[in-house]
Amino acid sequence: MKKLNKKYADLLHQASIATGRKEAVGLLHKAAKLQTKFDENSKFQKECLNPYSKFISLETSETVK
C-alpha cells in the first residue's frame, strides 16, 4: 500500500512538471487508476474488519449497498 502511495505522489509530481498536454494527461490517467486501486483496497479492508456493516438493523432487515 505504501508503494502505491509513493507511486501516486510521484505520478502527480511528474504530471505537474510535464511539458506536453498528452504527457500530462497520460500521467494523470495512470494516477487515477492507482486511486481506484486505493478505493477498492480500502473498501475491501472495511468489509473484512466488520462483516456485518452491510446491515442497518436486523429488525427491519434492510441492507445497504
C-alpha positions as CSV (number, residue, x, y, z in Angstrom):
1,M,0.0,0.0,0.0
2,K,2.9,2.4,0.8
3,K,4.4,1.6,-2.6
4,L,1.1,2.6,-4.3
5,N,1.0,5.9,-2.3
6,K,4.6,6.7,-3.3
7,K,3.9,5.9,-6.9
8,Y,0.7,8.0,-6.9
9,A,2.6,11.0,-5.4
10,D,5.4,10.6,-8.0
11,L,2.9,10.5,-10.9
12,L,1.2,13.6,-9.7
13,H,4.6,15.4,-9.4
14,Q,5.6,14.3,-12.9
15,A,2.3,15.5,-14.3
16,S,2.7,18.9,-12.7
17,I,6.1,19.4,-14.4
18,A,5.2,17.7,-17.7
19,T,5.8,19.9,-20.8
20,G,3.2,18.4,-23.1
21,R,-0.5,18.1,-22.8
22,K,-0.6,14.4,-23.8
23,E,2.2,13.6,-21.4
24,A,0.4,15.3,-18.5
25,V,-2.9,13.7,-19.4
26,G,-1.3,10.2,-19.6
27,L,0.3,10.6,-16.2
28,L,-3.0,11.8,-14.7
29,H,-4.8,8.8,-16.1
30,K,-2.2,6.5,-14.5
31,A,-2.6,8.3,-11.2
32,A,-6.4,7.9,-11.5
33,K,-6.1,4.1,-12.0
34,L,-4.0,3.9,-8.8
35,Q,-6.6,5.9,-6.9
36,T,-9.3,3.4,-7.9
37,K,-7.0,0.7,-6.5
38,F,-6.8,2.6,-3.2
39,D,-10.6,2.8,-3.1
40,E,-11.0,-0.9,-3.8
41,N,-8.5,-1.9,-1.2
42,S,-9.9,0.4,1.5
43,K,-13.5,-0.9,0.7
44,F,-12.3,-4.5,0.9
45,Q,-10.5,-3.8,4.2
46,K,-13.5,-2.2,5.8
47,E,-15.7,-5.1,4.9
48,C,-13.2,-7.6,6.3
49,L,-13.0,-5.7,9.6
50,N,-16.7,-5.6,10.1
51,P,-18.6,-8.2,8.1
52,Y,-22.0,-7.0,9.5
53,S,-21.5,-3.5,8.2
54,K,-23.8,-4.2,5.3
55,F,-26.9,-4.5,7.6
56,I,-28.6,-1.4,9.0
57,S,-30.6,-3.4,11.5
58,L,-31.9,-6.9,12.0
59,E,-35.4,-5.8,12.9
60,T,-36.1,-4.0,9.5
61,S,-33.8,-6.4,7.6
62,E,-32.8,-3.6,5.2
63,T,-29.4,-3.8,3.6
64,V,-27.0,-1.1,2.3
65,K,-25.2,-1.5,-0.9
